[in-house]
Amino acid sequence: MRTQWIEANGARFRYEFRRRGAGTLVLVHEMGGRLESFDGLTTSLGEQWSILRYDQRGAGQSDRIVGSLSIDTAAADLAGILDGLEIAGPVIVVGAALGASVAIRFAAKWPARAAALVLLAPSTGLIAGNEAATIEKIEILEKSAREGTVALASNGARLSDPASSAATWRMLIGLDLTADLAGLSCPVLVASGTKDTFRPPAHVAEVAARIPGAQSLVLDTGHVMAIETPDLVAATIATFLNNAGFAPGLPVPAGVSTSAGRVSG
């Protein structure tokens, strides 16, 4: 993959944009992830759609976070990248975990630019009771940044910039997307994973219930489902888009069923 760079919203971002079909899927990765988190999805969906993915601010090889981070900044980063690449038409945004929150705020601020949302294990704020553990995590990350020691993500990967990770976690503490969720007007798919211990299905169902007309599915997968089960996630996205009228005739692999609000595979 050829590394590409773009200046947007006052920062420099690493991105990949593959122009294929008429419509564009924008893939926004999870906290601690990078654009490679979606390698499996681009393999399955890349022949049908134009696909844009990028390292978020503070992640991968994009610019680090200076000071604090807000969800408005993260959403404006996405809008700025679209502007810089001259992607004018509405896009379908697929957000994983915290990336889903970026997708939600983007659609709430610029509804005409969001054709549909796919929210994978959305992290829309702290789960009740996790405040103390989160603050402790932030303090460890900030200490690592000050002392120059190694800090690891929850998946065991080395964090490139602990200070950016700490700023992202601090954003999550104060995140409130209640009004954004209630105001979404585009088609929305919300997916949770049976094996997800970070955002279990019952929690994700509460998020989906706040979105008018949202479709909610439980998949046989874990939290970072685009990495763990890319074929299942790609098939789920394809089915949703096909049923919503965005991709008529898009083939869906065998073994995928949406009966009873579940997809198994």
C-alpha positions in Angstrom: 0.0 0.0 0.0 1.4 3.4 -1.0 1.5 5.8 1.9 -0.5 9.0 1.2 -0.6 12.2 3.2 -3.1 15.0 3.4 -3.3 18.3 5.4 -6.7 18.8 7.0 -8.1 20.8 9.9 -4.7 21.9 11.0 -3.1 18.4 11.1 -1.4 16.0 8.8 -3.0 12.6 8.2 -1.9 9.3 6.6 -4.7 7.9 4.4 -5.6 5.5 1.6 -8.3 6.3 -1.0 -9.1 3.6 -3.5 -11.5 4.9 -6.2 -13.7 2.1 -7.5 -17.5 2.4 -7.6 -19.6 5.5 -7.6 -20.3 5.5 -3.9 -17.7 6.0 -1.1 -17.3 4.1 2.1 -15.3 5.9 4.8 -13.7 3.6 7.4 -12.9 5.2 10.8 -10.9 2.9 13.1 -11.1 2.2 16.8 -9.1 3.7 19.7 -5.5 2.3 19.5 -6.1 1.2 15.9 -5.0 2.6 12.5 -6.2 2.3 8.9 -4.8 -1.2 8.7 -7.6 -2.3 11.1 -9.8 -2.5 8.0 -7.6 -4.5 5.7 -10.1 -7.4 5.7 -13.0 -5.1 4.7 -11.2 -3.5 1.8 -10.4 -6.9 0.4 -14.1 -7.9 0.5 -15.8 -4.5 -0.4 -13.1 -2.8 -2.4 -14.3 -3.9 -5.8 -17.8 -2.6 -5.2 -17.1 0.8 -3.5 -14.6 3.6 -3.4 -13.0 3.2 0.0 -11.3 5.9 2.2 -9.5 5.1 5.4 -7.1 7.1 7.5 -5.1 7.2 10.7 -7.1 9.4 13.1 -5.4 12.3 14.8 -3.0 10.8 17.5 -3.0 7.3 15.9 -0.8 5.5 13.5 1.4 7.9 11.6 -0.9 10.9 11.6 0.0 13.9 13.7 -0.1 13.6 17.4 -2.7 15.3 19.6 -1.5 18.5 21.1 -3.3 19.3 24.3 -6.8 18.0 24.6 -9.0 16.4 22.0 -12.8 16.9 21.4 -15.2 14.8 19.3 -15.9 18.0 17.3 -12.2 18.1 16.3 -12.3 14.4 15.3 -15.4 14.9 13.2 -14.0 18.0 11.6 -10.9 16.0 10.7 -13.1 13.7 8.7 -14.9 16.6 7.0 -11.6 18.2 6.2 -10.1 15.1 4.7 -13.2 14.7 2.5 -12.9 18.3 1.4 -9.2 17.9 0.6 -9.9 14.9 -1.5 -12.8 16.7 -3.2 -15.3 14.0 -2.2 -18.4 16.2 -2.4 -21.2 13.7 -2.4 -22.8 12.0 0.7 -20.6 9.1 2.0 -21.4 6.0 4.0 -19.3 6.1 7.3 -18.3 2.8 9.0 -17.0 3.5 12.5 -15.5 1.0 14.8 -15.8 1.6 18.6 -14.7 5.2 19.2 -14.6 5.6 15.4 -18.4 5.2 15.6 -18.6 8.2 17.8 -16.7 10.2 15.2 -19.2 9.0 12.6 -22.2 10.0 14.8 -20.9 13.5 15.4 -20.0 13.9 11.7 -23.5 12.9 10.7 -25.1 15.1 13.3 -23.1 18.2 12.3 -23.2 17.6 8.5 -26.3 15.5 7.9 -26.3 16.2 4.1 -22.9 14.6 3.9 -23.8 11.3 5.6 -25.8 8.9 3.4 -25.7 6.1 6.0 -23.8 5.0 9.1 -22.5 1.6 10.2 -21.6 1.6 13.9 -19.5 -1.4 15.0 -19.5 -1.8 18.8 -20.0 1.9 19.2 -18.1 3.5 22.1 -20.3 6.6 22.9 -19.0 7.3 26.4 -18.0 5.4 29.5 -20.0 2.5 30.8 -21.3 3.3 34.3 -18.8 2.2 36.9 -15.7 2.4 34.7 -14.8 5.9 35.7 -12.1 5.1 38.3 -10.4 2.4 36.1 -10.4 4.8 33.2 -8.8 7.7 35.2 -6.2 5.2 36.4 -5.5 4.2 32.8 -5.1 7.8 31.8 -2.7 8.5 34.6 -0.5 5.5 33.6 -0.5 6.7 30.0 0.4 10.3 31.0 3.2 9.0 33.3 4.5 6.9 30.4 4.5 9.9 28.1 6.4 12.0 30.7 9.0 9.3 31.4 9.4 8.0 27.8 8.5 4.4 28.8 6.6 1.9 26.8 2.8 1.8 27.0 0.6 -0.9 25.6 -2.9 -0.9 24.1 -5.5 -3.3 25.4 -4.6 -5.7 22.6 -1.0 -5.7 23.6 0.3 -3.5 20.8 2.8 -0.8 21.6 1.3 2.7 21.6 3.1 5.1 19.3 2.2 8.1 21.5 0.9 7.5 25.0 0.0 11.2 25.4 -2.3 11.0 22.4 -3.9 7.9 23.8 -4.4 9.6 27.2 -6.1 12.6 25.5 -8.4 10.3 23.5 -9.4 8.5 26.7 -10.1 11.9 28.4 -12.4 12.8 25.5 -14.3 9.6 26.1 -14.9 10.4 29.8 -16.9 13.6 29.0 -18.5 12.3 25.8 -22.3 12.8 25.5 -23.9 12.0 22.2 -27.5 11.8 23.4 -28.7 14.6 21.2 -26.7 13.4 18.2 -28.2 9.9 18.4 -31.7 11.2 18.6 -31.2 13.6 15.7 -29.8 11.1 13.2 -31.9 11.0 10.1 -29.9 8.7 7.7 -30.1 4.9 7.7 -28.1 3.4 10.6 -26.9 -0.1 11.3 -25.6 -0.8 14.8 -23.7 -4.0 15.4 -22.5 -5.7 18.6 -20.6 -8.8 19.3 -21.5 -11.8 21.4 -17.9 -12.1 22.6 -17.4 -8.4 23.2 -16.6 -7.8 26.9 -15.8 -4.0 26.3 -19.2 -3.1 24.8 -21.5 -6.1 25.4 -24.7 -6.5 23.3 -27.0 -5.2 26.1 -25.0 -1.9 26.2 -24.9 -1.5 22.4 -28.7 -2.2 22.3 -29.2 0.9 24.5 -27.3 3.0 22.0 -29.3 1.7 19.1 -32.5 2.3 20.9 -31.7 6.1 21.0 -31.4 6.2 17.2 -34.7 6.6 15.3 -35.3 3.7 12.9 -31.9 2.1 13.5 -31.3 -1.5 12.7 -29.6 -3.5 15.5 -27.8 -6.8 15.0 -25.8 -9.1 17.2 -22.9 -10.8 15.5 -20.9 -13.8 16.5 -17.7 -11.9 17.1 -15.7 -9.8 19.5 -15.1 -6.1 20.1 -12.7 -5.2 17.2 -14.9 -7.2 14.8 -13.4 -5.7 11.6 -10.1 -7.4 12.6 -11.5 -10.5 14.2 -14.1 -11.5 11.7 -13.7 -9.3 8.6 -15.7 -11.5 6.2 -18.7 -11.6 8.5 -18.5 -7.8 9.0 -18.1 -7.2 5.3 -21.1 -9.4 4.5 -23.2 -7.6 7.2 -22.3 -4.2 5.7 -23.1 -5.5 2.2 -26.5 -6.8 3.3 -27.4 -3.6 5.1 -26.4 -1.4 2.1 -28.2 -3.6 -0.4 -31.4 -3.7 1.7 -31.2 0.1 2.1 -31.0 0.6 -1.6 -27.4 1.8 -1.8 -25.9 -1.1 -3.7 -28.5 -3.1 -5.6 -27.3 -6.4 -6.7 -24.2 -6.4 -4.5 -23.5 -10.1 -3.8 -23.7 -11.4 -0.2 -21.7 -14.5 0.7 -23.6 -17.6 1.7 -24.2 -18.3 5.4 -25.4 -14.8 6.3 -28.9 -14.4 7.8 -30.5 -11.3 9.2 -33.5 -13.2 10.6 -34.6 -12.3 14.2 -32.2 -9.4 14.2 -29.1 -11.6 14.3 -26.3 -12.4 11.8 -24.5 -15.7 12.3 -21.4 -16.9 10.7 
